[in-house]
Amino acid sequence: MSYFDSKSRTVFSPQVDKLEPFYKILEQYHQAIGGSNLFDDLVETYEYLDFVLREKEEK
């Protein structure tokens, strides 16, 4: 499992392959916008989607 450290948090790679492009965008732009409210909102959305999609796959 890969991850990157941003200014305010650690972001882990998704457990659902569909979110890999979203993860790559976060990883690409974390240096520029990491720690901002926008970045935090994007990461929270990404983590929520990963959770929901993983739950759907398990059912």
C-alpha positions as CSV (number, residue, x, y, z in Angstrom):
1,M,0.0,0.0,0.0
2,S,1.5,3.3,-1.0
3,Y,0.9,6.6,0.6
4,F,2.2,10.2,0.7
5,D,2.5,12.7,3.5
6,S,0.9,16.0,3.0
7,K,1.3,19.1,5.2
8,S,-1.6,18.1,7.5
9,R,-2.2,14.4,6.9
10,T,-1.1,11.1,5.4
11,V,-3.1,9.9,2.4
12,F,-3.1,6.2,1.6
13,S,-3.7,4.6,-1.8
14,P,-7.2,3.4,-2.4
15,Q,-8.4,0.0,-1.7
16,V,-10.8,0.3,-4.6
17,D,-9.1,0.5,-8.0
18,K,-11.7,2.9,-9.4
19,L,-10.3,5.6,-7.2
20,E,-6.7,5.3,-8.4
21,P,-7.0,8.4,-10.7
22,F,-8.4,10.5,-7.8
23,Y,-5.5,9.4,-5.6
24,K,-3.0,10.3,-8.4
25,I,-4.4,13.8,-8.6
26,L,-4.2,14.3,-4.9
27,E,-0.6,13.0,-4.9
28,Q,0.3,15.3,-7.8
29,Y,-1.1,18.5,-6.3
30,H,-0.5,17.9,-2.6
31,Q,2.7,20.0,-2.7
32,A,0.8,23.0,-4.1
33,I,-2.5,22.9,-2.1
34,G,-1.7,20.5,0.7
35,G,-3.0,21.8,4.1
36,S,-5.6,24.0,2.5
37,N,-9.3,23.7,3.1
38,L,-9.8,22.6,-0.5
39,F,-7.3,19.8,-0.2
40,D,-8.7,18.6,3.1
41,D,-12.2,18.5,1.6
42,L,-10.9,16.6,-1.4
43,V,-9.1,14.1,0.8
44,E,-12.2,13.6,3.0
45,T,-14.3,13.0,-0.1
46,Y,-11.7,10.6,-1.5
47,E,-11.6,8.6,1.8
48,Y,-15.4,8.5,2.0
49,L,-15.7,7.2,-1.5
50,D,-13.1,4.6,-0.8
51,F,-15.0,3.4,2.2
52,V,-18.4,3.3,0.5
53,L,-17.2,1.6,-2.6
54,R,-15.2,-1.0,-0.6
55,E,-18.4,-1.7,1.4
56,K,-20.4,-2.2,-1.9
57,E,-17.8,-4.6,-3.2
58,E,-17.9,-6.7,-0.1
59,K,-21.6,-7.2,-0.4
